[in-house]
Amino acid sequence: MKIAVLGASGRAGSEITRELAARGHAVTAIARKREAIPTVAGVTVVQGDASDPVALAALIKGSDVVVSALHFDIPAASLLSALKSAGVPRLLVTGGAASLEIAPGVRLIHTPEFPEEWKVFAQGGITFLDALKAETEIDWTFFSPAAVIEETPRLGRFRLGTDQLVVDDKGESRIGFSDYAIAMANEVEQHRFSRRRFTAAY
């Protein structure tokens, strides 16, 4: 599969890039800082600015799927425009856990424990997800991972969910970056959550 990864120099983006390449996919890794993109077999490193939809369309043209590990300062409309211009049918987006429910109708972002300083970024993810829900042309998937993403050894196992926060028997919601990347790569290949959001945690 030909896959373009946006934000490939970031922590999540670089891990996803490595995982997809290890599975034999042809990965085009795109970021503003090309020197920070992982240099591994199967990865074509490209410097690019995803905020310019016209330029981005030229970079992703020919891809089967685009995986976005970008921050939410780039609106969904801009990214979707680039995919439509390039003729790319699928978009997977790495998001956050803030919009997941901890009880019916109660999102994590609305709990007293949710850090105030994270709310601006978290709201950006919620706005992006809402925009995707209105999209009918591009086949999208939004990944809301566990509440805490850690530098832990790769386990290769986790539990999946949709709109509810997945927690362990201690009430904690965690996943390691390596397993986070596995969850994203699995979705690229298995296509289980078409036009839906999903989550993953230990």
N, C-alpha and C positions, 0 to 999 in steps of 0.2 A: 504494500500500500504506500502511496505517496502522501506524506503528512508534513504540513507546515506547522511549526511551533513558534508562536509569538511570545516574546518575553523569555526567550530561551537562555538568557544569561542570569536570570533570577534563581532563587533557591528551588522553587517548585519547578519552574520551566526547565532548568538544567537537568534535574532528576528525571523528569518526564522524557526529555530528549534522549538521555542515556538508555532509559528503559525501552523506548520504542526502537532505537537503533539496535539494541541487543536482541530484539525479537525479529530482526531482519528487515524492518521497514526502511524505506528511503526517506530520510528526514531532512527537511530544509529548516534550519534553526535560524530564526530572525530576531535580532535585538539591536538596540542603538549602540551598544558596546560589544563589537564582535569579538574582541580579545577575551571577553569573559564567558563566551559560549564554549561548552565542552568540545574538545577536538577528539572525536572518536570515529571509528569506521562506520560508514553508512550515513554520516551527517555532513551536509553541505552548509557551511557557515556563511550567513548573509547579514550584512549591516543594513538596517532599515528602520524607518520610523513609522510605526503603526498608526500614528495620528493623521497621516495623509492617506485617505482612502484610495486615491488614484494611484499613488506610488505603491501602496500595499497590494492592490489588485494585480499589478505587474509581477510582484514577488511571489504571490501565492497561486498564480495561474497554473493549471495543470495538476494541482493537488486534489486528492480525493477527500481529504479532511483537513480542517484547520483546528489546532488546539491553541486556545488563548490562555496564557498565564500572565496576562497584563494586569496592571492596576486599573481601577475603574475611572481614571481620569479621561479615558477614551470612551465616548458614549457607544452604546450598543448600535445605534443607528449608523454610526460611522463604520464600525466593523462589519455590520451586515451589508452595507453598501459595497464595501470592498469585495466581499464574497460573491455577491450577485454579479458585479462587474466582471469578476474573474471566472464565473461559472463553477464555483466550488459549492457542492450541495450540503456539506455538513460542517457544523461548528460545535466544538466542545469548549466549555469555559470553566476555568478554576475559580471558584468563589469562596465564600466564607460560611461559617456556621450560624451567623447572627439571625438569619431568617428562619432557621429550623424551629419547630415547635417543641417545647418541653411539656406542654399540656395542650389540650384542644384550644386553639385560638390564642395561645400564649407563646410568643416567639422569644428565643434566647435573648435578643437585644433588649427586650422589655423587662428583664429580670434585674433586681438590685445589684447582682454580682457582676453584671456586664460592665467592663471598664468604660468610663465616660470618654476617655481619650481615643477609644477605638470606634466610637459611634459614627463619626463622619465617614471614615473609610467603609464601615459596615453598611451604612445607608447607601453608599454608592453601589455596592453589590446587590442590594435589594432592588434599587432602581433599575439596574441592568437586568436582573431576573424578570422583573415586571415587564420590561420592554421585550424580552424574548418571548414571554407568554403571549404577546400580541402578534408575533411573527408567524406567517403562514407559508412562506416560500422556502426558507432555509430550515433544514432539519437540525435542530439544536439540542444540546444537552448541557445542563448546568450542574457542576459538582460542588456541593457544600460538604466539605470534609468534617472531621471531628473538631470539637471546640479547641483542642490543643494539638498542634503539630510539632513533633519532637525529632531531635537527632538521636534516633535509636536504631539498633540493629534491624536488618530486614527480617521479617518473619514470614512473609508470603501468605499471610492469612488475616482476615478481618471480616466484619459483618457489614452487610449492606442494608440501606434503608432508603426511604424517599423523602418525606417531609418532616419526619420526627427525628430529634437528636438521638443518636445511638450512644448508649452509656453502658459501662460494665457493672459488675455487681457491687462496686463501690460508689456508683453514681457518677463516675468520671467518663469523659468523652475524649479519647486520645488516639493518635495514629502517628507513625513515623513517616518521614519524608519518602523513604524508599517504598513503603507500602502504599502511600498516597499515590506515587507514580504508577504502581502496579494497578491500582483501582482505575486510574485514568486510561492506561494502556489497554486494560481489559475492556473498557467501554468502547474505545476506538475499534477494537476487533469484534466484540460481541454485539454491540449496538442494541443493548437491552432497554435503554431509557430514552427512546426517541421522543423529542419535544417534552421532556420531563426533567425534573431535578432529582439527583440521587445523593446519597451520603455514604460514608464508610468510616468505621471506627473499630477498634479492638473490642 
